[in-house]
Amino acid sequence: MYSIIQPIHSYLAFAALFLLGFATINGILGSNSEKAFEAKDANINKFALIATHTMFLLGLILLFVSPIAQAAFADMKAAMKDSDVRKAVVEHPFVNIIAVILVTIGNARVKRAIGNGRKFKQTAIFFGVALLLILSRIPWGVWFD
């Protein structure tokens, strides 16, 4: 199961990062112009939200089936002393949960916001911070081995 879900989680991360980046740039460009927030802008946010949530769900499954996580949960004291294991089992999931929450809150706030500039600004802030958080916890060494 791990050998199937882990590559899907990694490839979906590329899609989620692209969509979050696209939504963030769209939000920045839209908030600096008089452009109307249209259905295509809402769809960009929606697809970023879907990709982020799907990546999160797969990551949650990986947290329980990963050999690294299972070994870490068996001896958390030793796991916390190893920076690579700690990043994989504690930091990566925790920070990405915060990022998913920010994307969810941001999407909801955009839907309720009044005014085009405000919608774009909410997108830029929430999706941008989520993007930075996810980028900060990606295991880059594992991705490019």
N, CA, C and O of each residue as an XYZ file, in Angstrom:
580
protein
N       0.826     -1.190      0.000
C       0.000      0.000      0.000
C       0.873      1.257      0.000
O       0.613      2.210     -0.735
N       1.907      1.241      0.833
C       2.815      2.390      0.931
C       3.452      2.697     -0.417
O       3.551      3.858     -0.815
N       3.886      1.649     -1.119
C       4.582      1.835     -2.396
C       3.670      2.397     -3.485
O       4.152      2.916     -4.492
N       2.372      2.298     -3.290
C       1.418      2.863     -4.250
C       1.060      4.302     -3.873
O       1.061      5.190     -4.726
N       0.759      4.525     -2.615
C       0.271      5.838     -2.174
C       1.373      6.890     -2.147
O       1.123      8.049     -2.479
N       2.585      6.510     -1.758
C       3.657      7.491     -1.612
C       3.988      8.205     -2.922
O       4.102      9.430     -2.910
N       4.150      7.508     -4.055
C       4.406      8.240     -5.308
C       3.229      9.122     -5.733
O       3.433     10.215     -6.260
N       2.013      8.657     -5.507
C       0.838      9.466     -5.851
C       0.834     10.737     -5.014
O       0.565     11.823     -5.527
N       1.132     10.603     -3.730
C       1.201     11.760     -2.834
C       2.266     12.753     -3.325
O       2.040     13.963     -3.315
N       3.399     12.247     -3.745
C       4.474     13.120     -4.224
C       4.101     13.822     -5.526
O       4.322     15.026     -5.661
N       3.540     13.089     -6.481
C       3.166     13.707     -7.753
C       2.016     14.694     -7.570
O       1.979     15.742     -8.215
N       1.093     14.357     -6.700
C      -0.011     15.272     -6.436
C       0.499     16.546     -5.763
O      -0.086     17.617     -5.924
N       1.584     16.422     -5.015
C       2.178     17.604     -4.388
C       2.620     18.601     -5.455
O       2.452     19.807     -5.278
N       3.183     18.113     -6.559
C       3.560     19.013     -7.652
C       2.333     19.763     -8.177
O       2.382     20.973     -8.396
N       1.247     19.040     -8.373
C       0.016     19.669     -8.876
C      -0.526     20.677     -7.866
O      -0.932     21.777     -8.241
N      -0.534     20.306     -6.593
C      -1.045     21.209     -5.557
C      -0.181     22.457     -5.458
O      -0.707     23.563     -5.330
N       1.133     22.297     -5.516
C       2.028     23.462     -5.454
C       1.818     24.369     -6.656
O       1.790     25.592     -6.518
N       1.671     23.775     -7.834
C       1.413     24.576     -9.028
C       0.104     25.350     -8.893
O       0.053     26.548     -9.171
N      -0.946     24.661     -8.466
C      -2.252     25.307     -8.344
C      -2.267     26.371     -7.241
O      -2.866     27.433     -7.412
N      -1.615     26.093     -6.121
C      -1.518     27.099     -5.060
C      -0.724     28.313     -5.534
O      -1.090     29.454     -5.250
N       0.357     28.062     -6.253
C       1.148     29.163     -6.803
C       0.355     29.973     -7.808
O       0.408     31.203     -7.811
N      -0.380     29.277     -8.662
C      -1.209     29.947     -9.669
C      -2.296     30.785     -9.005
O      -2.546     31.919     -9.412
N      -2.946     30.223     -7.977
C      -3.992     30.953     -7.263
C      -3.407     32.164     -6.540
O      -4.025     33.229     -6.513
N      -2.225     32.006     -5.958
C      -1.583     33.111     -5.253
C      -1.224     34.238     -6.218
O      -1.503     35.407     -5.950
N      -0.611     33.886     -7.328
C      -0.244     34.901     -8.329
C      -1.496     35.556     -8.891
O      -1.522     36.771     -9.084
N      -2.527     34.773     -9.154
C      -3.799     35.325     -9.630
C      -4.374     36.293     -8.601
O      -4.903     37.345     -8.962
N      -4.273     35.944     -7.331
C      -4.758     36.828     -6.273
C      -3.968     38.116     -6.194
O      -4.546     39.188     -6.014
N      -2.649     38.027     -6.325
C      -1.805     39.225     -6.279
C      -2.103     40.130     -7.459
O      -2.275     41.339     -7.299
N      -2.164     39.541     -8.645
C      -2.440     40.338     -9.846
C      -3.843     40.946     -9.799
O      -4.035     42.097    -10.191
N      -4.806     40.185     -9.328
C      -6.182     40.684     -9.251
C      -6.361     41.778     -8.213
O      -7.149     42.702     -8.415
N      -5.635     41.682     -7.098
C      -5.793     42.695     -6.051
C      -5.116     44.003     -6.434
O      -5.429     45.052     -5.871
N      -4.185     43.949     -7.393
C      -3.512     45.166     -7.847
C      -4.153     45.755     -9.096
O      -3.590     46.658     -9.715
N      -5.316     45.253     -9.467
C      -6.015     45.773    -10.644
C      -7.496     45.947    -10.304
O      -7.933     45.653     -9.191
N      -8.221     46.408    -11.244
C      -9.666     46.589    -11.071
C     -10.442     45.427    -11.682
O     -11.631     45.549    -11.979
N      -9.767     44.315    -11.864
C     -10.347     43.132    -12.487
C     -11.474     42.562    -11.622
O     -11.404     42.596    -10.393
N     -12.505     42.042    -12.275
C     -13.620     41.419    -11.563
C     -13.262     39.978    -11.201
O     -12.617     39.273    -11.977
N     -13.685     39.554    -10.018
C     -13.486     38.175     -9.569
C     -14.561     37.334    -10.242
O     -15.741     37.422     -9.902
N     -14.141     36.524    -11.192
C     -15.086     35.757    -12.006
C     -15.099     34.288    -11.608
O     -14.377     33.868    -10.704
N     -15.927     33.518    -12.292
C     -16.044     32.084    -12.021
C     -14.715     31.362    -12.251
O     -14.400     30.412    -11.536
N     -13.934     31.802    -13.241
C     -12.644     31.153    -13.491
C     -11.694     31.355    -12.316
O     -10.896     30.469    -12.010
N     -11.768     32.494    -11.660
C     -10.932     32.749    -10.484
C     -11.362     31.858     -9.320
O     -10.522     31.329     -8.591
N     -12.660     31.700     -9.153
C     -13.172     30.809     -8.110
C     -12.791     29.363     -8.401
O     -12.504     28.600     -7.479
N     -12.785     28.977     -9.688
C     -12.403     27.612    -10.058
C     -10.926     27.347     -9.800
O     -10.557     26.244     -9.398
N     -10.084     28.338    -10.025
C      -8.657     28.181     -9.713
C      -8.507     27.870     -8.228
O      -7.780     26.953     -7.846
N      -9.197     28.639     -7.402
C      -9.147     28.405     -5.954
C      -9.702     27.024     -5.598
O      -9.144     26.318     -4.758
N     -10.793     26.654     -6.241
C     -11.432     25.365     -5.950
C     -10.510     24.197     -6.295
O     -10.405     23.240     -5.528
N      -9.845     24.275     -7.447
C      -8.947     23.190     -7.837
C      -7.726     23.129     -6.921
O      -7.238     22.042     -6.610
N      -7.232     24.285     -6.490
C      -6.125     24.297     -5.524
C      -6.575     23.672     -4.211
O      -5.824     22.921     -3.590
N      -7.788     23.976     -3.789
C      -8.350     23.411     -2.560
C      -8.486     21.890     -2.684
O      -8.110     21.160     -1.766
N      -9.012     21.415     -3.792
C      -9.206     19.982     -4.002
C      -7.859     19.253     -4.017
O      -7.711     18.210     -3.381
N      -6.888     19.795     -4.735
C      -5.573     19.150     -4.806
C      -4.912     19.122     -3.431
O      -4.291     18.127     -3.057
N      -5.047     20.204     -2.689
C      -4.445     20.281     -1.356
C      -5.107     19.289     -0.410
O      -4.419     18.601      0.345
N      -6.402     19.211     -0.440
C      -7.117     18.277      0.439
C      -6.828     16.823      0.070
O      -6.667     15.981      0.953
N      -6.762     16.528     -1.211
C      -6.457     15.163     -1.640
C      -5.039     14.777     -1.218
O      -4.803     13.670     -0.733
N      -4.105     15.704     -1.409
C      -2.733     15.456     -0.978
C      -2.692     15.228      0.538
O      -1.965     14.357      1.016
N      -3.463     15.999      1.281
C      -3.521     15.842      2.739
C      -4.061     14.465      3.134
O      -3.500     13.807      4.010
N      -5.136     14.032      2.499
C      -5.714     12.725      2.829
C      -4.745     11.584      2.533
O      -4.624     10.645      3.320
N      -4.060     11.666      1.403
C      -3.063     10.642      1.090
C      -1.909     10.692      2.085
O      -1.395      9.652      2.496
N      -1.507     11.893      2.469
C      -0.453     12.038      3.466
C      -0.854     11.475      4.813
O      -0.034     10.894      5.524
N      -2.114     11.648      5.159
C      -2.619     11.105      6.425
C      -2.566      9.574      6.414
O      -2.205      8.954      7.415
N      -2.922      8.978      5.293
C      -2.809      7.519      5.167
C      -1.348      7.107      5.283
O      -1.022      6.136      5.966
N      -0.467      7.852      4.613
C       0.959      7.530      4.667
C       1.513      7.615      6.082
O       2.422      6.869      6.446
N       0.970      8.513      6.867
C       1.441      8.671      8.242
C       1.226      7.399      9.050
O       1.937      7.161     10.025
N       0.264      6.586      8.662
C      -0.015      5.358      9.400
C       0.560      4.101      8.752
O       0.723      3.087      9.431
N       0.872      4.144      7.452
C       1.388      2.948      6.790
C       2.876      3.046      6.446
O       3.478      2.049      6.049
N       3.463      4.202      6.589
C       4.868      4.390      6.269
C       5.766      3.625      7.233
O       5.539      3.650      8.443
N       6.774      2.953      6.713
C       7.710      2.255      7.606
C       8.460      3.221      8.525
O       8.752      2.888      9.673
N       8.767      4.404      8.023
C       9.451      5.419      8.847
C       8.556      5.829     10.004
O       9.011      5.913     11.145
N       7.300      6.083      9.719
C       6.367      6.509     10.772
C       6.123      5.392     11.780
O       6.072      5.641     12.984
N       5.973      4.175     11.296
C       5.741      3.057     12.221
C       6.927      2.869     13.163
O       6.742      2.614     14.352
N       8.147      2.994     12.633
C       9.340      2.886     13.483
C       9.406      4.053     14.460
O       9.778      3.877     15.621
N       9.043      5.245     13.988
C       9.072      6.421     14.858
C       8.050      6.312     15.976
O       8.343      6.659     17.120
N       6.859      5.837     15.659
C       5.822      5.703     16.689
C       6.188      4.637     17.723
O       5.737      4.696     18.867
N       7.000      3.670     17.318
C       7.435      2.634     18.256
C       8.389      3.199     19.307
O       8.415      2.737     20.448
N       9.175      4.208     18.908
C      10.126      4.831     19.841
C      10.200      6.322     19.535
O      11.125      6.774     18.860
N       9.221      7.091     20.032
C       9.145      8.523     19.740
C      10.320      9.298     20.325
O      10.735     10.306     19.754
N      10.855      8.851     21.441
C      11.975      9.562     22.050
C      13.180      9.563     21.106
O      13.820     10.595     20.907
N      13.478      8.414     20.536
C      14.581      8.314     19.580
C      14.251      9.051     18.283
O      15.132      9.660     17.674
N      13.000      9.000     17.862
C      12.582      9.668     16.629
C      12.741     11.181     16.729
O      13.129     11.836     15.761
N      12.446     11.724     17.885
C      12.548     13.172     18.064
C      14.002     13.647     18.053
O      14.266     14.821     17.794
N      14.935     12.755     18.330
C      16.357     13.114     18.312
C      16.941     13.088     16.901
O      17.961     13.724     16.638
N      16.305     12.365     16.008
C      16.761     12.269     14.613
C      16.011     13.313     13.785
O      14.796     13.217     13.613
N      16.737     14.308     13.273
C      16.075     15.431     12.592
C      15.319     15.000     11.340
O      14.259     15.556     11.050
N      15.833     14.026     10.589
C      15.136     13.583      9.371
C      13.827     12.874      9.705
O      12.804     13.104      9.060
N      13.868     12.017     10.713
C      12.653     11.297     11.121
C      11.653     12.271     11.728
O      10.457     12.192     11.447
N      12.137     13.192     12.561
C      11.258     14.181     13.176
C      10.561     15.029     12.105
O       9.370     15.322     12.210
N      11.314     15.415     11.081
C      10.721     16.205     10.003
C       9.637     15.412      9.273
O       8.577     15.950      8.953
N       9.909     14.125      9.009
C       8.963     13.293      8.263
C       7.708     12.960      9.054
O       6.618     12.889      8.487
N       7.853     12.756     10.360
C       6.739     12.240     11.157
C       6.019     13.321     11.965
O       4.844     13.163     12.295
N       6.706     14.407     12.282
C       6.084     15.441     13.118
C       5.939     16.763     12.362
O       4.829     17.266     12.191
N       7.054     17.316     11.914
C       7.032     18.653     11.321
C       6.268     18.705     10.004
O       5.416     19.574      9.818
N       6.560     17.794      9.096
C       5.901     17.778      7.784
C       4.379     17.658      7.916
O       3.659     18.458      7.318
N       3.867     16.686      8.678
C       2.405     16.599      8.808
C       1.794     17.800      9.532
O       0.755     18.307      9.112
N       2.421     18.256     10.607
C       1.852     19.344     11.406
C       1.764     20.642     10.605
O       0.720     21.294     10.591
N       2.843     21.013      9.948
C       2.854     22.257      9.169
C       1.903     22.154      7.982
O       1.246     23.134      7.629
N       1.823     20.975      7.362
C       0.919     20.831      6.225
C      -0.548     20.810      6.645
O      -1.414     21.224      5.874
N      -0.834     20.342      7.838
C      -2.203     20.452      8.360
C      -2.578     21.923      8.508
O      -3.689     22.322      8.159
N      -1.665     22.719      9.016
C      -1.909     24.161      9.134
C      -2.133     24.769      7.754
O      -3.018     25.606      7.580
N      -1.334     24.352      6.773
C      -1.486     24.876      5.412
C      -2.846     24.510      4.821
O      -3.486     25.344      4.180
N      -3.290     23.281      5.029
C      -4.597     22.852      4.512
C      -5.714     23.653      5.191
O      -6.688     24.035      4.542
N      -5.572     23.901      6.476
C      -6.565     24.709      7.191
C      -6.597     26.126      6.619
O      -7.672     26.699      6.441
N      -5.435     26.687      6.335
C      -5.385     28.034      5.757
C      -6.043     28.084      4.375
O      -6.759     29.034      4.060
N      -5.800     27.070      3.564
C      -6.435     27.026      2.239
C      -7.949     26.933      2.394
O      -8.690     27.602      1.673
N      -8.405     26.119      3.315
C      -9.845     25.946      3.538
C     -10.479     27.245      4.045
O     -11.521     27.669      3.546
N      -9.854     27.862      5.024
C     -10.366     29.134      5.554
C     -10.325     30.209      4.474
O     -11.273     30.976      4.308
N      -9.214     30.255      3.744
C      -9.093     31.255      2.680
C     -10.160     31.100      1.623
O     -10.740     32.091      1.180
N     -10.431     29.879      1.211
C     -11.464     29.646      0.208
C     -12.841     30.072      0.722
O     -13.628     30.672     -0.011
N     -13.121     29.759      1.975
C     -14.407     30.159      2.556
C     -14.510     31.679      2.664
O     -15.565     32.251      2.390
N     -13.425     32.332      3.058
C     -13.446     33.795      3.185
C     -13.597     34.477      1.833
O     -14.253     35.514      1.726
N     -12.996     33.901      0.807
C     -13.137     34.456     -0.540
C     -14.592     34.384     -0.979
O     -15.111     35.324     -1.580
N     -15.247     33.273     -0.681
C     -16.655     33.124     -1.065
C     -17.537     34.166     -0.383
O     -18.495     34.655     -0.982
N     -17.219     34.508      0.867
C     -18.040     35.459      1.622
C     -17.614     36.905      1.442
O     -18.364     37.817      1.792
N     -16.419     37.134      0.901
C     -15.906     38.506      0.782
C     -16.757     39.323     -0.177
O     -17.278     38.825     -1.174
N     -16.871     40.579      0.163
C     -17.611     41.518     -0.686
C     -16.596     42.425     -1.358
O     -15.764     43.050     -0.702
N     -16.682     42.483     -2.665
C     -15.753     43.308     -3.431
C     -14.683     42.457     -4.088
O     -14.122     41.548     -3.475
N     -14.413     42.766     -5.337
C     -13.451     41.977     -6.104
C     -12.042     42.054     -5.525
O     -11.363     41.036     -5.396
N     -11.605     43.257     -5.179
C     -10.268     43.424     -4.631
C     -10.076     42.636     -3.353
O      -9.009     42.068     -3.122
N     -11.098     42.599     -2.530
C     -11.017     41.861     -1.263
C     -10.923     40.358     -1.500
O     -10.194     39.659     -0.797
N     -11.662     39.862     -2.495
C     -11.604     38.434     -2.824
C     -10.208     38.044     -3.291
O      -9.661     37.025     -2.867
N      -9.639     38.865     -4.167
C      -8.300     38.583     -4.652
C      -7.272     38.677     -3.528
O      -6.348     37.866     -3.460
N      -7.430     39.656     -2.653
C      -6.483     39.833     -1.549
C      -6.539     38.649     -0.580
O      -5.502     38.176     -0.117
N      -7.751     38.171     -0.274
C      -7.900     37.003      0.598
C      -7.225     35.785     -0.028
O      -6.560     35.011      0.661
N      -7.400     35.621     -1.340
C      -6.754     34.514     -2.046
C      -5.243     34.624     -1.929
O      -4.567     33.653     -1.585
N      -4.718     35.800     -2.213
C      -3.265     35.995     -2.181
C      -2.698     35.706     -0.795
O      -1.661     35.054     -0.675
N      -3.358     36.177      0.235
C      -2.840     36.010      1.598
C      -2.915     34.557      2.049
O      -1.892     33.968      2.398
N      -4.098     33.976      2.048
C      -4.278     32.636      2.601
C      -3.590     31.558      1.757
O      -2.910     30.687      2.301
N      -3.761     31.611      0.450
C      -3.155     30.599     -0.403
C      -1.641     30.797     -0.451
O      -0.890     29.824     -0.525
N      -1.193     32.050     -0.411
C       0.241     32.328     -0.419
C       0.942     31.827      0.829
O       2.008     31.219      0.734
N       0.368     32.070      1.995
C       0.964     31.581      3.241
C       0.956     30.051      3.261
O       1.932     29.430      3.682
N      -0.134     29.452      2.811
C      -0.200     27.986      2.748
C       0.883     27.441      1.818
O       1.529     26.442      2.133
N       1.078     28.087      0.691
C       2.119     27.676     -0.250
C       3.501     27.738      0.398
O       4.296     26.809      0.260
N       3.784     28.822      1.097
C       5.082     28.958      1.771
C       5.272     27.892      2.852
O       6.362     27.340      3.000
N       4.219     27.608      3.596
C       4.313     26.576      4.626
C       4.609     25.204      4.019
O       5.462     24.467      4.513
N       3.900     24.875      2.953
C       4.122     23.578      2.309
C       5.538     23.500      1.746
O       6.216     22.484      1.894
N       5.980     24.577      1.099
C       7.336     24.588      0.555
C       8.392     24.439      1.642
O       9.450     23.854      1.411
N       8.104     24.965      2.823
C       9.085     24.895      3.912
C       9.263     23.486      4.471
O      10.298     23.193      5.068
N       8.289     22.620      4.293
C       8.350     21.287      4.894
C       8.445     20.159      3.878
O       8.316     18.993      4.250
N       8.664     20.469      2.622
C       8.818     19.414      1.623
C      10.156     18.716      1.861
O      11.178     19.380      2.037
N      10.157     17.388      1.869
C      11.424     16.672      1.999
C      12.177     16.669      0.664
O      12.128     15.692     -0.083
N      12.866     17.765      0.378
C      13.499     17.962     -0.925
C      14.485     16.851     -1.258
O      14.576     16.441     -2.415
N      15.221     16.360     -0.277
C      16.177     15.296     -0.522
C      15.532     14.016     -1.015
O      16.112     13.305     -1.835
N      14.347     13.717     -0.528
C      13.617     12.519     -0.924
C      13.047     12.700     -2.339
O      13.008     11.750     -3.122
N      12.612     13.908     -2.655
C      11.999     14.157     -3.945
C      12.971     13.987     -5.103
O      12.607     13.472     -6.161
N      14.190     14.416     -4.899
C      15.132     14.448     -6.032
C      16.235     13.405     -5.920
O      17.322     13.587     -6.467
N      15.961     12.319     -5.218
C      16.941     11.210     -5.151
C      16.818     10.326     -6.351
O      17.553      9.346     -6.473
